[in-house]
Amino acid sequence: MIRDLYKQKRYLELKWQQEHLDNNRYTLEMVRIDDTIKKVITDIKLEEARIAHLQNSVEGAAPQVSVAT
């Protein structure tokens, strides 16, 4: 999932760059691409935070042992 988000971000960056090369100015389409890139970056951060939280949950989980005396 996260690898796909990084690929999508890279694709959008290349699309933005091509748009800039074609028009030699900042266009409305580039603004749309920028907004999409920002959304993808937010999704990447959320996914990385979710993965980190899961990892911390697994590492922080103490074995539950009941000792009856």
CHARMM-style PDB file with segment names, atoms N, HN, CA, C and O in Angstrom:
ATOM      1  N   MET     1       0.827  -1.187   0.000  1.00  0.00      PROA
ATOM      2  CA  MET     1       0.000   0.000   0.000  1.00  0.00      PROA
ATOM      3  C   MET     1       0.875   1.256   0.000  1.00  0.00      PROA
ATOM      4  O   MET     1       0.669   2.160  -0.810  1.00  0.00      PROA
ATOM      5  N   ILE     2       1.829   1.308   0.890  1.00  0.00      PROA
ATOM      6  HN  ILE     2       1.997   0.574   1.548  1.00  0.00      PROA
ATOM      7  CA  ILE     2       2.651   2.521   0.990  1.00  0.00      PROA
ATOM      8  C   ILE     2       3.540   2.675  -0.239  1.00  0.00      PROA
ATOM      9  O   ILE     2       3.806   3.792  -0.684  1.00  0.00      PROA
ATOM     10  N   ARG     3       3.990   1.569  -0.777  1.00  0.00      PROA
ATOM     11  HN  ARG     3       3.773   0.662  -0.416  1.00  0.00      PROA
ATOM     12  CA  ARG     3       4.813   1.620  -1.992  1.00  0.00      PROA
ATOM     13  C   ARG     3       4.000   2.198  -3.155  1.00  0.00      PROA
ATOM     14  O   ARG     3       4.523   2.957  -3.971  1.00  0.00      PROA
ATOM     15  N   ASP     4       2.722   1.831  -3.221  1.00  0.00      PROA
ATOM     16  HN  ASP     4       2.297   1.214  -2.558  1.00  0.00      PROA
ATOM     17  CA  ASP     4       1.848   2.377  -4.267  1.00  0.00      PROA
ATOM     18  C   ASP     4       1.660   3.882  -4.114  1.00  0.00      PROA
ATOM     19  O   ASP     4       1.598   4.608  -5.106  1.00  0.00      PROA
ATOM     20  N   LEU     5       1.569   4.345  -2.878  1.00  0.00      PROA
ATOM     21  HN  LEU     5       1.620   3.755  -2.072  1.00  0.00      PROA
ATOM     22  CA  LEU     5       1.426   5.784  -2.640  1.00  0.00      PROA
ATOM     23  C   LEU     5       2.677   6.540  -3.089  1.00  0.00      PROA
ATOM     24  O   LEU     5       2.581   7.616  -3.681  1.00  0.00      PROA
ATOM     25  N   TYR     6       3.844   5.972  -2.805  1.00  0.00      PROA
ATOM     26  HN  TYR     6       3.921   5.098  -2.325  1.00  0.00      PROA
ATOM     27  CA  TYR     6       5.084   6.604  -3.248  1.00  0.00      PROA
ATOM     28  C   TYR     6       5.189   6.619  -4.779  1.00  0.00      PROA
ATOM     29  O   TYR     6       5.671   7.590  -5.363  1.00  0.00      PROA
ATOM     30  N   LYS     7       4.735   5.540  -5.419  1.00  0.00      PROA
ATOM     31  HN  LYS     7       4.344   4.752  -4.945  1.00  0.00      PROA
ATOM     32  CA  LYS     7       4.739   5.499  -6.881  1.00  0.00      PROA
ATOM     33  C   LYS     7       3.790   6.545  -7.449  1.00  0.00      PROA
ATOM     34  O   LYS     7       4.108   7.212  -8.434  1.00  0.00      PROA
ATOM     35  N   GLN     8       2.628   6.685  -6.828  1.00  0.00      PROA
ATOM     36  HN  GLN     8       2.370   6.143  -6.028  1.00  0.00      PROA
ATOM     37  CA  GLN     8       1.654   7.673  -7.274  1.00  0.00      PROA
ATOM     38  C   GLN     8       2.213   9.092  -7.128  1.00  0.00      PROA
ATOM     39  O   GLN     8       2.033   9.934  -8.008  1.00  0.00      PROA
ATOM     40  N   LYS     9       2.890   9.343  -6.008  1.00  0.00      PROA
ATOM     41  HN  LYS     9       3.035   8.659  -5.293  1.00  0.00      PROA
ATOM     42  CA  LYS     9       3.492  10.659  -5.783  1.00  0.00      PROA
ATOM     43  C   LYS     9       4.538  10.947  -6.848  1.00  0.00      PROA
ATOM     44  O   LYS     9       4.572  12.045  -7.403  1.00  0.00      PROA
ATOM     45  N   ARG    10       5.380   9.983  -7.133  1.00  0.00      PROA
ATOM     46  HN  ARG    10       5.353   9.091  -6.682  1.00  0.00      PROA
ATOM     47  CA  ARG    10       6.432  10.171  -8.142  1.00  0.00      PROA
ATOM     48  C   ARG    10       5.824  10.419  -9.520  1.00  0.00      PROA
ATOM     49  O   ARG    10       6.298  11.275 -10.267  1.00  0.00      PROA
ATOM     50  N   TYR    11       4.775   9.670  -9.854  1.00  0.00      PROA
ATOM     51  HN  TYR    11       4.390   8.975  -9.248  1.00  0.00      PROA
ATOM     52  CA  TYR    11       4.091   9.862 -11.134  1.00  0.00      PROA
ATOM     53  C   TYR    11       3.543  11.281 -11.242  1.00  0.00      PROA
ATOM     54  O   TYR    11       3.680  11.925 -12.282  1.00  0.00      PROA
ATOM     55  N   LEU    12       2.925  11.769 -10.173  1.00  0.00      PROA
ATOM     56  HN  LEU    12       2.813  11.246  -9.328  1.00  0.00      PROA
ATOM     57  CA  LEU    12       2.360  13.115 -10.184  1.00  0.00      PROA
ATOM     58  C   LEU    12       3.452  14.177 -10.299  1.00  0.00      PROA
ATOM     59  O   LEU    12       3.274  15.189 -10.976  1.00  0.00      PROA
ATOM     60  N   GLU    13       4.576  13.939  -9.636  1.00  0.00      PROA
ATOM     61  HN  GLU    13       4.721  13.116  -9.086  1.00  0.00      PROA
ATOM     62  CA  GLU    13       5.693  14.880  -9.745  1.00  0.00      PROA
ATOM     63  C   GLU    13       6.216  14.955 -11.183  1.00  0.00      PROA
ATOM     64  O   GLU    13       6.528  16.033 -11.689  1.00  0.00      PROA
ATOM     65  N   LEU    14       6.303  13.799 -11.822  1.00  0.00      PROA
ATOM     66  HN  LEU    14       6.050  12.923 -11.411  1.00  0.00      PROA
ATOM     67  CA  LEU    14       6.756  13.779 -13.214  1.00  0.00      PROA
ATOM     68  C   LEU    14       5.732  14.442 -14.132  1.00  0.00      PROA
ATOM     69  O   LEU    14       6.096  15.139 -15.079  1.00  0.00      PROA
ATOM     70  N   LYS    15       4.464  14.224 -13.847  1.00  0.00      PROA
ATOM     71  HN  LYS    15       4.168  13.657 -13.078  1.00  0.00      PROA
ATOM     72  CA  LYS    15       3.403  14.862 -14.623  1.00  0.00      PROA
ATOM     73  C   LYS    15       3.472  16.384 -14.466  1.00  0.00      PROA
ATOM     74  O   LYS    15       3.310  17.121 -15.439  1.00  0.00      PROA
ATOM     75  N   TRP    16       3.711  16.845 -13.248  1.00  0.00      PROA
ATOM     76  HN  TRP    16       3.842  16.246 -12.457  1.00  0.00      PROA
ATOM     77  CA  TRP    16       3.839  18.277 -12.985  1.00  0.00      PROA
ATOM     78  C   TRP    16       5.015  18.844 -13.770  1.00  0.00      PROA
ATOM     79  O   TRP    16       4.910  19.897 -14.399  1.00  0.00      PROA
ATOM     80  N   GLN    17       6.122  18.139 -13.722  1.00  0.00      PROA
ATOM     81  HN  GLN    17       6.207  17.284 -13.211  1.00  0.00      PROA
ATOM     82  CA  GLN    17       7.332  18.594 -14.409  1.00  0.00      PROA
ATOM     83  C   GLN    17       7.105  18.658 -15.922  1.00  0.00      PROA
ATOM     84  O   GLN    17       7.552  19.598 -16.579  1.00  0.00      PROA
ATOM     85  N   GLN    18       6.418  17.667 -16.466  1.00  0.00      PROA
ATOM     86  HN  GLN    18       6.055  16.903 -15.931  1.00  0.00      PROA
ATOM     87  CA  GLN    18       6.139  17.659 -17.904  1.00  0.00      PROA
ATOM     88  C   GLN    18       5.209  18.814 -18.279  1.00  0.00      PROA
ATOM     89  O   GLN    18       5.390  19.451 -19.316  1.00  0.00      PROA
ATOM     90  N   GLU    19       4.236  19.075 -17.448  1.00  0.00      PROA
ATOM     91  HN  GLU    19       4.089  18.557 -16.605  1.00  0.00      PROA
ATOM     92  CA  GLU    19       3.327  20.200 -17.675  1.00  0.00      PROA
ATOM     93  C   GLU    19       4.108  21.518 -17.693  1.00  0.00      PROA
ATOM     94  O   GLU    19       3.849  22.396 -18.517  1.00  0.00      PROA
ATOM     95  N   HSD    20       5.050  21.639 -16.787  1.00  0.00      PROA
ATOM     96  HN  HSD    20       5.260  20.926 -16.118  1.00  0.00      PROA
ATOM     97  CA  HSD    20       5.879  22.846 -16.728  1.00  0.00      PROA
ATOM     98  C   HSD    20       6.752  22.979 -17.981  1.00  0.00      PROA
ATOM     99  O   HSD    20       6.889  24.069 -18.536  1.00  0.00      PROA
ATOM    100  N   LEU    21       7.327  21.888 -18.410  1.00  0.00      PROA
ATOM    101  HN  LEU    21       7.216  21.002 -17.959  1.00  0.00      PROA
ATOM    102  CA  LEU    21       8.164  21.918 -19.614  1.00  0.00      PROA
ATOM    103  C   LEU    21       7.346  22.254 -20.858  1.00  0.00      PROA
ATOM    104  O   LEU    21       7.825  22.954 -21.750  1.00  0.00      PROA
ATOM    105  N   ASP    22       6.118  21.756 -20.915  1.00  0.00      PROA
ATOM    106  HN  ASP    22       5.729  21.187 -20.191  1.00  0.00      PROA
ATOM    107  CA  ASP    22       5.267  22.005 -22.080  1.00  0.00      PROA
ATOM    108  C   ASP    22       4.799  23.455 -22.161  1.00  0.00      PROA
ATOM    109  O   ASP    22       4.693  24.009 -23.255  1.00  0.00      PROA
ATOM    110  N   ASN    23       4.518  24.072 -21.018  1.00  0.00      PROA
ATOM    111  HN  ASN    23       4.604  23.621 -20.129  1.00  0.00      PROA
ATOM    112  CA  ASN    23       3.904  25.406 -21.018  1.00  0.00      PROA
ATOM    113  C   ASN    23       4.843  26.528 -20.592  1.00  0.00      PROA
ATOM    114  O   ASN    23       4.555  27.700 -20.837  1.00  0.00      PROA
ATOM    115  N   ASN    24       5.944  26.191 -19.968  1.00  0.00      PROA
ATOM    116  HN  ASN    24       6.179  25.240 -19.770  1.00  0.00      PROA
ATOM    117  CA  ASN    24       6.908  27.185 -19.479  1.00  0.00      PROA
ATOM    118  C   ASN    24       6.297  28.205 -18.531  1.00  0.00      PROA
ATOM    119  O   ASN    24       6.775  29.335 -18.431  1.00  0.00      PROA
ATOM    120  N   ARG    25       5.256  27.807 -17.848  1.00  0.00      PROA
ATOM    121  HN  ARG    25       4.869  26.889 -17.929  1.00  0.00      PROA
ATOM    122  CA  ARG    25       4.641  28.672 -16.837  1.00  0.00      PROA
ATOM    123  C   ARG    25       3.796  27.809 -15.903  1.00  0.00      PROA
ATOM    124  O   ARG    25       3.545  26.633 -16.166  1.00  0.00      PROA
ATOM    125  N   TYR    26       3.373  28.418 -14.825  1.00  0.00      PROA
ATOM    126  HN  TYR    26       3.576  29.373 -14.611  1.00  0.00      PROA
ATOM    127  CA  TYR    26       2.572  27.721 -13.821  1.00  0.00      PROA
ATOM    128  C   TYR    26       1.115  27.747 -14.264  1.00  0.00      PROA
ATOM    129  O   TYR    26       0.509  28.814 -14.351  1.00  0.00      PROA
ATOM    130  N   THR    27       0.555  26.578 -14.543  1.00  0.00      PROA
ATOM    131  HN  THR    27       1.047  25.710 -14.472  1.00  0.00      PROA
ATOM    132  CA  THR    27      -0.798  26.497 -15.092  1.00  0.00      PROA
ATOM    133  C   THR    27      -1.795  26.025 -14.042  1.00  0.00      PROA
ATOM    134  O   THR    27      -1.422  25.587 -12.953  1.00  0.00      PROA
ATOM    135  N   LEU    28      -3.065  26.125 -14.397  1.00  0.00      PROA
ATOM    136  HN  LEU    28      -3.368  26.480 -15.281  1.00  0.00      PROA
ATOM    137  CA  LEU    28      -4.130  25.653 -13.516  1.00  0.00      PROA
ATOM    138  C   LEU    28      -4.031  24.137 -13.299  1.00  0.00      PROA
ATOM    139  O   LEU    28      -4.319  23.639 -12.211  1.00  0.00      PROA
ATOM    140  N   GLU    29      -3.630  23.427 -14.326  1.00  0.00      PROA
ATOM    141  HN  GLU    29      -3.396  23.832 -15.210  1.00  0.00      PROA
ATOM    142  CA  GLU    29      -3.449  21.978 -14.194  1.00  0.00      PROA
ATOM    143  C   GLU    29      -2.347  21.662 -13.187  1.00  0.00      PROA
ATOM    144  O   GLU    29      -2.443  20.681 -12.449  1.00  0.00      PROA
ATOM    145  N   MET    30      -1.312  22.479 -13.153  1.00  0.00      PROA
ATOM    146  HN  MET    30      -1.234  23.276 -13.753  1.00  0.00      PROA
ATOM    147  CA  MET    30      -0.231  22.281 -12.191  1.00  0.00      PROA
ATOM    148  C   MET    30      -0.729  22.515 -10.771  1.00  0.00      PROA
ATOM    149  O   MET    30      -0.285  21.849  -9.836  1.00  0.00      PROA
ATOM    150  N   VAL    31      -1.642  23.453 -10.610  1.00  0.00      PROA
ATOM    151  HN  VAL    31      -2.003  23.995 -11.369  1.00  0.00      PROA
ATOM    152  CA  VAL    31      -2.244  23.686  -9.291  1.00  0.00      PROA
ATOM    153  C   VAL    31      -3.015  22.444  -8.858  1.00  0.00      PROA
ATOM    154  O   VAL    31      -2.930  22.027  -7.702  1.00  0.00      PROA
ATOM    155  N   ARG    32      -3.763  21.856  -9.779  1.00  0.00      PROA
ATOM    156  HN  ARG    32      -3.832  22.194 -10.718  1.00  0.00      PROA
ATOM    157  CA  ARG    32      -4.518  20.630  -9.471  1.00  0.00      PROA
ATOM    158  C   ARG    32      -3.576  19.487  -9.109  1.00  0.00      PROA
ATOM    159  O   ARG    32      -3.837  18.727  -8.177  1.00  0.00      PROA
ATOM    160  N   ILE    33      -2.493  19.375  -9.846  1.00  0.00      PROA
ATOM    161  HN  ILE    33      -2.281  19.993 -10.603  1.00  0.00      PROA
ATOM    162  CA  ILE    33      -1.505  18.325  -9.560  1.00  0.00      PROA
ATOM    163  C   ILE    33      -0.886  18.566  -8.184  1.00  0.00      PROA
ATOM    164  O   ILE    33      -0.709  17.623  -7.413  1.00  0.00      PROA
ATOM    165  N   ASP    34      -0.559  19.810  -7.871  1.00  0.00      PROA
ATOM    166  HN  ASP    34      -0.702  20.576  -8.497  1.00  0.00      PROA
ATOM    167  CA  ASP    34      -0.012  20.146  -6.545  1.00  0.00      PROA
ATOM    168  C   ASP    34      -0.966  19.718  -5.432  1.00  0.00      PROA
ATOM    169  O   ASP    34      -0.544  19.137  -4.433  1.00  0.00      PROA
ATOM    170  N   ASP    35      -2.252  20.010  -5.613  1.00  0.00      PROA
ATOM    171  HN  ASP    35      -2.595  20.482  -6.425  1.00  0.00      PROA
ATOM    172  CA  ASP    35      -3.244  19.634  -4.601  1.00  0.00      PROA
ATOM    173  C   ASP    35      -3.315  18.121  -4.427  1.00  0.00      PROA
ATOM    174  O   ASP    35      -3.425  17.617  -3.310  1.00  0.00      PROA
ATOM    175  N   THR    36      -3.249  17.408  -5.545  1.00  0.00      PROA
ATOM    176  HN  THR    36      -3.159  17.818  -6.453  1.00  0.00      PROA
ATOM    177  CA  THR    36      -3.276  15.949  -5.480  1.00  0.00      PROA
ATOM    178  C   THR    36      -2.024  15.409  -4.794  1.00  0.00      PROA
ATOM    179  O   THR    36      -2.101  14.461  -4.013  1.00  0.00      PROA
ATOM    180  N   ILE    37      -0.880  16.008  -5.081  1.00  0.00      PROA
ATOM    181  HN  ILE    37      -0.818  16.778  -5.716  1.00  0.00      PROA
ATOM    182  CA  ILE    37       0.377  15.599  -4.442  1.00  0.00      PROA
ATOM    183  C   ILE    37       0.276  15.804  -2.929  1.00  0.00      PROA
ATOM    184  O   ILE    37       0.697  14.946  -2.153  1.00  0.00      PROA
ATOM    185  N   LYS    38      -0.277  16.935  -2.517  1.00  0.00      PROA
ATOM    186  HN  LYS    38      -0.619  17.632  -3.147  1.00  0.00      PROA
ATOM    187  CA  LYS    38      -0.445  17.198  -1.080  1.00  0.00      PROA
ATOM    188  C   LYS    38      -1.324  16.148  -0.433  1.00  0.00      PROA
ATOM    189  O   LYS    38      -1.043  15.706   0.681  1.00  0.00      PROA
ATOM    190  N   LYS    39      -2.398  15.738  -1.123  1.00  0.00      PROA
ATOM    191  HN  LYS    39      -2.626  16.097  -2.028  1.00  0.00      PROA
ATOM    192  CA  LYS    39      -3.285  14.705  -0.583  1.00  0.00      PROA
ATOM    193  C   LYS    39      -2.551  13.370  -0.468  1.00  0.00      PROA
ATOM    194  O   LYS    39      -2.702  12.657   0.524  1.00  0.00      PROA
ATOM    195  N   VAL    40      -1.763  13.037  -1.476  1.00  0.00      PROA
ATOM    196  HN  VAL    40      -1.640  13.616  -2.283  1.00  0.00      PROA
ATOM    197  CA  VAL    40      -1.007  11.780  -1.452  1.00  0.00      PROA
ATOM    198  C   VAL    40       0.026  11.808  -0.325  1.00  0.00      PROA
ATOM    199  O   VAL    40       0.226  10.796   0.347  1.00  0.00      PROA
ATOM    200  N   ILE    41       0.679  12.936  -0.111  1.00  0.00      PROA
ATOM    201  HN  ILE    41       0.517  13.758  -0.657  1.00  0.00      PROA
ATOM    202  CA  ILE    41       1.654  13.057   0.983  1.00  0.00      PROA
ATOM    203  C   ILE    41       0.956  12.855   2.325  1.00  0.00      PROA
ATOM    204  O   ILE    41       1.490  12.188   3.211  1.00  0.00      PROA
ATOM    205  N   THR    42      -0.237  13.431   2.474  1.00  0.00      PROA
ATOM    206  HN  THR    42      -0.671  13.973   1.755  1.00  0.00      PROA
ATOM    207  CA  THR    42      -1.014  13.230   3.703  1.00  0.00      PROA
ATOM    208  C   THR    42      -1.343  11.751   3.885  1.00  0.00      PROA
ATOM    209  O   THR    42      -1.232  11.219   4.989  1.00  0.00      PROA
ATOM    210  N   ASP    43      -1.749  11.089   2.801  1.00  0.00      PROA
ATOM    211  HN  ASP    43      -1.839  11.522   1.904  1.00  0.00      PROA
ATOM    212  CA  ASP    43      -2.056   9.658   2.869  1.00  0.00      PROA
ATOM    213  C   ASP    43      -0.817   8.847   3.248  1.00  0.00      PROA
ATOM    214  O   ASP    43      -0.913   7.888   4.013  1.00  0.00      PROA
ATOM    215  N   ILE    44       0.342   9.228   2.717  1.00  0.00      PROA
ATOM    216  HN  ILE    44       0.420  10.007   2.095  1.00  0.00      PROA
ATOM    217  CA  ILE    44       1.592   8.543   3.046  1.00  0.00      PROA
ATOM    218  C   ILE    44       1.883   8.685   4.539  1.00  0.00      PROA
ATOM    219  O   ILE    44       2.219   7.709   5.210  1.00  0.00      PROA
ATOM    220  N   LYS    45       1.750   9.901   5.049  1.00  0.00      PROA
ATOM    221  HN  LYS    45       1.477  10.694   4.504  1.00  0.00      PROA
ATOM    222  CA  LYS    45       2.018  10.131   6.475  1.00  0.00      PROA
ATOM    223  C   LYS    45       1.066   9.341   7.351  1.00  0.00      PROA
ATOM    224  O   LYS    45       1.477   8.776   8.364  1.00  0.00      PROA
ATOM    225  N   LEU    46      -0.212   9.297   6.967  1.00  0.00      PROA
ATOM    226  HN  LEU    46      -0.546   9.757   6.144  1.00  0.00      PROA
ATOM    227  CA  LEU    46      -1.192   8.534   7.747  1.00  0.00      PROA
ATOM    228  C   LEU    46      -0.866   7.041   7.729  1.00  0.00      PROA
ATOM    229  O   LEU    46      -0.953   6.368   8.756  1.00  0.00      PROA
ATOM    230  N   GLU    47      -0.497   6.535   6.569  1.00  0.00      PROA
ATOM    231  HN  GLU    47      -0.426   7.082   5.734  1.00  0.00      PROA
ATOM    232  CA  GLU    47      -0.164   5.114   6.456  1.00  0.00      PROA
ATOM    233  C   GLU    47       1.096   4.779   7.248  1.00  0.00      PROA
ATOM    234  O   GLU    47       1.157   3.740   7.906  1.00  0.00      PROA
ATOM    235  N   GLU    48       2.105   5.656   7.190  1.00  0.00      PROA
ATOM    236  HN  GLU    48       2.055   6.500   6.656  1.00  0.00      PROA
ATOM    237  CA  GLU    48       3.321   5.426   7.963  1.00  0.00      PROA
ATOM    238  C   GLU    48       3.035   5.476   9.460  1.00  0.00      PROA
ATOM    239  O   GLU    48       3.609   4.706  10.229  1.00  0.00      PROA
ATOM    240  N   ALA    49       2.152   6.377   9.873  1.00  0.00      PROA
ATOM    241  HN  ALA    49       1.686   7.004   9.249  1.00  0.00      PROA
ATOM    242  CA  ALA    49       1.787   6.460  11.291  1.00  0.00      PROA
ATOM    243  C   ALA    49       1.026   5.207  11.720  1.00  0.00      PROA
ATOM    244  O   ALA    49       1.222   4.702  12.825  1.00  0.00      PROA
ATOM    245  N   ARG    50       0.159   4.710  10.838  1.00  0.00      PROA
ATOM    246  HN  ARG    50       0.000   5.120   9.940  1.00  0.00      PROA
ATOM    247  CA  ARG    50      -0.588   3.493  11.158  1.00  0.00      PROA
ATOM    248  C   ARG    50       0.360   2.304  11.304  1.00  0.00      PROA
ATOM    249  O   ARG    50       0.221   1.501  12.226  1.00  0.00      PROA
ATOM    250  N   ILE    51       1.317   2.198  10.395  1.00  0.00      PROA
ATOM    251  HN  ILE    51       1.430   2.851   9.646  1.00  0.00      PROA
ATOM    252  CA  ILE    51       2.291   1.106  10.467  1.00  0.00      PROA
ATOM    253  C   ILE    51       3.128   1.219  11.733  1.00  0.00      PROA
ATOM    254  O   ILE    51       3.373   0.217  12.403  1.00  0.00      PROA
ATOM    255  N   ALA    52       3.569   2.429  12.068  1.00  0.00      PROA
ATOM    256  HN  ALA    52       3.369   3.244  11.523  1.00  0.00      PROA
ATOM    257  CA  ALA    52       4.364   2.639  13.281  1.00  0.00      PROA
ATOM    258  C   ALA    52       3.547   2.292  14.519  1.00  0.00      PROA
ATOM    259  O   ALA    52       4.065   1.695  15.463  1.00  0.00      PROA
ATOM    260  N   HSD    53       2.279   2.663  14.515  1.00  0.00      PROA
ATOM    261  HN  HSD    53       1.858   3.147  13.748  1.00  0.00      PROA
ATOM    262  CA  HSD    53       1.415   2.356  15.658  1.00  0.00      PROA
ATOM    263  C   HSD    53       1.251   0.838  15.822  1.00  0.00      PROA
ATOM    264  O   HSD    53       1.302   0.319  16.937  1.00  0.00      PROA
ATOM    265  N   LEU    54       1.057   0.145  14.719  1.00  0.00      PROA
ATOM    266  HN  LEU    54       1.015   0.566  13.813  1.00  0.00      PROA
ATOM    267  CA  LEU    54       0.937  -1.315  14.790  1.00  0.00      PROA
ATOM    268  C   LEU    54       2.225  -1.945  15.300  1.00  0.00      PROA
ATOM    269  O   LEU    54       2.200  -2.870  16.113  1.00  0.00      PROA
ATOM    270  N   GLN    55       3.346  -1.434  14.814  1.00  0.00      PROA
ATOM    271  HN  GLN    55       3.366  -0.683  14.154  1.00  0.00      PROA
ATOM    272  CA  GLN    55       4.640  -1.961  15.256  1.00  0.00      PROA
ATOM    273  C   GLN    55       4.845  -1.718  16.749  1.00  0.00      PROA
ATOM    274  O   GLN    55       5.309  -2.599  17.472  1.00  0.00      PROA
ATOM    275  N   ASN    56       4.491  -0.508  17.203  1.00  0.00      PROA
ATOM    276  HN  ASN    56       4.114   0.207  16.616  1.00  0.00      PROA
ATOM    277  CA  ASN    56       4.626  -0.188  18.624  1.00  0.00      PROA
ATOM    278  C   ASN    56       3.682  -1.037  19.472  1.00  0.00      PROA
ATOM    279  O   ASN    56       4.026  -1.427  20.587  1.00  0.00      PROA
ATOM    280  N   SER    57       2.506  -1.319  18.950  1.00  0.00      PROA
ATOM    281  HN  SER    57       2.226  -1.002  18.043  1.00  0.00      PROA
ATOM    282  CA  SER    57       1.552  -2.142  19.685  1.00  0.00      PROA
ATOM    283  C   SER    57       2.082  -3.566  19.862  1.00  0.00      PROA
ATOM    284  O   SER    57       1.933  -4.174  20.921  1.00  0.00      PROA
ATOM    285  N   VAL    58       2.693  -4.073  18.818  1.00  0.00      PROA
ATOM    286  HN  VAL    58       2.815  -3.579  17.957  1.00  0.00      PROA
ATOM    287  CA  VAL    58       3.243  -5.432  18.884  1.00  0.00      PROA
ATOM    288  C   VAL    58       4.444  -5.472  19.827  1.00  0.00      PROA
ATOM    289  O   VAL    58       4.551  -6.373  20.659  1.00  0.00      PROA
ATOM    290  N   GLU    59       5.339  -4.504  19.698  1.00  0.00      PROA
ATOM    291  HN  GLU    59       5.252  -3.773  19.022  1.00  0.00      PROA
ATOM    292  CA  GLU    59       6.538  -4.482  20.539  1.00  0.00      PROA
ATOM    293  C   GLU    59       6.207  -4.180  21.993  1.00  0.00      PROA
ATOM    294  O   GLU    59       6.871  -4.676  22.903  1.00  0.00      PROA
ATOM    295  N   GLY    60       5.180  -3.366  22.208  1.00  0.00      PROA
ATOM    296  HN  GLY    60       4.640  -2.963  21.468  1.00  0.00      PROA
ATOM    297  CA  GLY    60       4.830  -2.963  23.563  1.00  0.00      PROA
ATOM    298  C   GLY    60       3.915  -3.930  24.289  1.00  0.00      PROA
ATOM    299  O   GLY    60       3.674  -3.788  25.488  1.00  0.00      PROA
ATOM    300  N   ALA    61       3.420  -4.889  23.577  1.00  0.00      PROA
ATOM    301  HN  ALA    61       3.616  -5.003  22.603  1.00  0.00      PROA
ATOM    302  CA  ALA    61       2.498  -5.843  24.186  1.00  0.00      PROA
ATOM    303  C   ALA    61       3.283  -6.762  25.123  1.00  0.00      PROA
ATOM    304  O   ALA    61       4.148  -7.526  24.695  1.00  0.00      PROA
ATOM    305  N   ALA    62       2.965  -6.667  26.375  1.00  0.00      PROA
ATOM    306  HN  ALA    62       2.262  -6.047  26.723  1.00  0.00      PROA
ATOM    307  CA  ALA    62       3.625  -7.518  27.366  1.00  0.00      PROA
ATOM    308  C   ALA    62       2.849  -8.825  27.459  1.00  0.00      PROA
ATOM    309  O   ALA    62       1.620  -8.833  27.403  1.00  0.00      PROA
ATOM    310  N   PRO    63       3.563  -9.908  27.598  1.00  0.00      PROA
ATOM    311  CA  PRO    63       2.853 -11.186  27.770  1.00  0.00      PROA
ATOM    312  C   PRO    63       2.066 -11.162  29.067  1.00  0.00      PROA
ATOM    313  O   PRO    63       2.558 -10.736  30.111  1.00  0.00      PROA
ATOM    314  N   GLN    64       0.851 -11.624  28.975  1.00  0.00      PROA
ATOM    315  HN  GLN    64       0.451 -11.971  28.126  1.00  0.00      PROA
ATOM    316  CA  GLN    64       0.004 -11.645  30.163  1.00  0.00      PROA
ATOM    317  C   GLN    64       0.098 -13.017  30.812  1.00  0.00      PROA
ATOM    318  O   GLN    64      -0.339 -14.030  30.265  1.00  0.00      PROA
ATOM    319  N   VAL    65       0.682 -13.006  31.987  1.00  0.00      PROA
ATOM    320  HN  VAL    65       1.037 -12.183  32.431  1.00  0.00      PROA
ATOM    321  CA  VAL    65       0.880 -14.261  32.729  1.00  0.00      PROA
ATOM    322  C   VAL    65       0.156 -14.143  34.044  1.00  0.00      PROA
ATOM    323  O   VAL    65       0.316 -13.169  34.779  1.00  0.00      PROA
ATOM    324  N   SER    66      -0.633 -15.137  34.327  1.00  0.00      PROA
ATOM    325  HN  SER    66      -0.763 -15.928  33.730  1.00  0.00      PROA
ATOM    326  CA  SER    66      -1.347 -15.158  35.591  1.00  0.00      PROA
ATOM    327  C   SER    66      -0.673 -16.200  36.488  1.00  0.00      PROA
ATOM    328  O   SER    66      -0.559 -17.373  36.130  1.00  0.00      PROA
ATOM    329  N   VAL    67      -0.237 -15.747  37.641  1.00  0.00      PROA
ATOM    330  HN  VAL    67      -0.329 -14.795  37.931  1.00  0.00      PROA
ATOM    331  CA  VAL    67       0.404 -16.658  38.574  1.00  0.00      PROA
ATOM    332  C   VAL    67      -0.540 -16.847  39.752  1.00  0.00      PROA
ATOM    333  O   VAL    67      -0.773 -15.931  40.541  1.00  0.00      PROA
ATOM    334  N   ALA    68      -1.064 -18.028  39.846  1.00  0.00      PROA
ATOM    335  HN  ALA    68      -0.875 -18.772  39.205  1.00  0.00      PROA
ATOM    336  CA  ALA    68      -1.969 -18.329  40.964  1.00  0.00      PROA
ATOM    337  C   ALA    68      -1.145 -18.886  42.113  1.00  0.00      PROA
ATOM    338  O   ALA    68      -0.369 -19.824  41.932  1.00  0.00      PROA
ATOM    339  N   THR    69      -1.313 -18.313  43.284  1.00  0.00      PROA
ATOM    340  HN  THR    69      -1.944 -17.551  43.431  1.00  0.00      PROA
ATOM    341  CA  THR    69      -0.562 -18.808  44.438  1.00  0.00      PROA
ATOM    342  C   THR    69      -1.458 -19.440  45.445  1.00  0.00      PROA
ATOM    343  OT1 THR    69      -0.987 -19.911  46.481  1.00  0.00      PROA
TER     344      THR     69
END
